[in-house]
Amino acid sequence: MKTNIILRLLLVAFFIYIAWPRIPQSSSSLEFLFWGCWLLFAFVFIAANFATLLKMSRPPVMEQEGINKKKLRSH
């Protein structure tokens, strides 16, 4: 589970790395709105993955089912 979270964080960091140089080239207010929304979504995505990584929130339902199956097998 930790590897999936780390891979997601690396992927969003790569997307930000690619997009960052293009943000100052925006010329209209619609482009600024798009980049603002895109960055807001990216940072919310990063925060949610960090919260899951630090176990501040419960993992997604699909991953919880895998954890429950592992617990049942170990007993």
N, C-alpha and C positions, 0 to 999 in steps of 0.2 A: 504494500500500500504506500509506503514512504517513497518508493522509487517512482510510482505514478505521479505523486504530488510534485516531486522534484523535477520530473520531466515536464510537467505542465508549467511549472515556474520558469524553467529554462526556455520553453517554447514562447511564452509570453514576453520574456526578456528579449529574445531574438526578434520578435515582432516589433517591440518598442525600439530596439536598436536600428532596425530597417526603416521604421517610420519617422524617427526623430529628425533626421535631416530635411525631410519634406514638409514638416510643420511650418517652419518660418516662410516657406515659399507660398503660403496661402495668401490669396489676394482679396477674396470676398468674405463677407460675413457668414455666408452659408458654409464655406470651407472651414472657417474657424469653428463654427458650431459642430460640424462633423468631427473635426479633430478633438475638440473638447469632449464630445460624447464618447469618442473612441478611447481617449486616454482615461476618462472616468470609468468606463467599462473595464479597461485593462487593470486599473488599480483596484477596483472592487474584486476582480478575479484573483489578483495577487493576494489581497487581504483574506479572501475566503480560503485560499489554499494554505496560506500561512496559519490561519486559525485551525484548519484541519490538521496540519502538520504538528502544531503545538498542542493538539488535542483540546482546544478551547471549544470546539463544536463537534457534534457527532459526524462521523463519516457518512457519505451518501448511502442510500438504502441498499444499493447493489453491493457495496463493499461490506455493509453490516451483515448481509446474508452469508458472505464468505467467512467472516469472522465467527459467526454463530456455528457454521458447519465445522470449522476447525476445532472449536471448543467441544462439540459433541463427539468428534472423532477421538479426541485426546482422553475422554473419560472412559 
